[in-house]
């Protein structure tokens, strides 16, 4: 499963980049110094908010993954990269797809963004669609938990994930050229990945380039592809158990290329810039070529594997003016997106998804007024979506959205109050005049942060947020081959509303840090995909429907310094989380993540860093109608790295091991949990260079 993009082009670019810094070697003795001293928690800026506060200045629950912590967790998908954060788990639809689940919510409730602008891929449409963000090219990843409608509109009622990179530079370059390159290889899926990042500029002019190529083959799994329950079901239907697929997961190979380039003019008062990017991936969808790995006999011999071929071109622009008297900054940002992917069964195209979309956002940050800081903004979006082919899933639709928002913050001694309000008007039209729905979504939020002492912060958040149904939820009707479902929408769906209350605490001492939160969200007219028990053309019928629902949950994370001696620095991190989603009229909601507990032991000494960690996923037996329980499992990981310097470069070699006990692990959040486990034991070796 190869793409036409040549690996040699990126390799040549890396060689050129590594040669270029020799000209400037005399300008610096330690070009990677910033690498040795990663930013501390209170220095991590949250760019998702127009006010750009640090993590410790925000009452809203937010996590930022950056620096060495991000390097340690980077994976091929966004969901897998973030799934060691408390309250965040992964959906997993094979190794090519991983979307983050925030506190039990995913899909159209969790907005995924690149530099504050929507990705405009089709990942919210269906669980088998990949996110068009490459985690290896991100500088940081911000996770906003709970309703983030104030910033991003009704599609963020469950939270938001913002991947921040430098494709449009935000600061002047310190050197004419700097960057990093990385090569890595994995054992369980024969991964071969290469990436390059370059940044530079002179004076007010700054530029950026990055690129990545990744190839993997079908991955190794610890035993059978089908779960015990699924194999028993197949045997009862007359299948030969000796032919069940095992050891290797068929149709799990991937190939990804990503590239972007941008430039900016960063004047004393005026700034503007633009970037172009391309993301392409081709990946298999496991579970379609049946469970047989030896001969593919039996009555299912006619079943064929499914592959998704995705390509997206994206144009971004940003500009603004600073210091306009009572306005500190006024800025305009916009994105134009051309997206398509095709679902291929065998060698035949079954469905083609097209998503042409654009969004423009105008923001003004006010100068302080009577102690109040704030911002006001307007947002406009247009999305044309088509899903057609032999299996027509959704007729062409057009979605227009208009938003107006206001944020205000003020400190009152040891207290900080955050207030916000937003109005969105959303029009969803089934083209051809067949149907049109108009929705209004209103959101208000209040957050209070109390610095009770230098060591302890308490937070309280109250929100009311609304979400308009998506075109897919309203108008879908047809076979979706990759999902192995016949999906039916409901054109009479109403606006979904969420009322949330959350209490949080952050404690920070010299050798110990602790954060905890409890929350409750009550949904009116919660929209979810329900099993009906019926079949059409041998496909299970799933229906978009509504019911009142309640989510309750908790999360905790702590870090302690165990020892700091001549033998190194020892730290221990622990986290745990749990959430339950229930319909108010009785019964559990589908695919709710189980409770988890994790521990990470870290060690560092001069140029060495090492760590070992485990995560225990508890059994999930609170299941919806049509679901099966998911067994508990424990994942054990470890890694070690060594950093050294030459005159021009900083180098880092690393070795990572994941699922070291070769555990049969299946995520309850995954539609494929009965047919496709997580990857088995895997060793990844890599080399990074900084210049």
Secondary structure, DSSP 8 states (H G I E B T S, - for coil): ---SS-HHHHHHHHHHHHHHGGGGGGG-S-TTHHHHS---GGG-B-TTSTT--BGGG-SS-EEEEEHHHHHHH--SSHHHHHTTSTTEEE--SSTT---EEETTB-GGGEEEEETTEE---STTT-TTS--S--GGG-SEEEEEES--HHHH-GGGTTEEEEEE--SS--S--SSSEEEEEEEEEESSS--EEEEEEEEEEETTEEEEEEEEEEEE-S-EEEEESS-HHHHHHHHHTT--GGGB-EEE-TT--EEEEEEEEEEEEE-SSEEEEEEEEEEEEEEEETTSS-SB-SS--GGGTT---EEEEEEEEEEEEEEEEEEETTEEEEEEEEEEEEEEEEEEETTEEEEEEEEEEEEEEEEEEE--BTTBEEEEEEEEEEEEEEEEESS--EEEEEEEEEEEEEEEEEEETTEEEEEEEEEEEEEEEETTTTEEEEEEEEEEEEEEEEE-SSSEEEEEEEEEEEE---HHHHH-EEEETTTTEEEE--TT---EEEEEEEEEEEEE-SSEEEEEEEEEEEEEEEEEEEEEEEEETTEEEEEEEEEEEEEEEEEEEEEEEEEEETTEEEEEEEEEEEEEEEETTSSB-TT----EEEEEEEEEETTEEEEEEEEEE--B----TT---B--EEEEEEEEEEEEE-SS-EEEEEEEEESTT------TT-TTTTT-----SEEEEEEEEE-
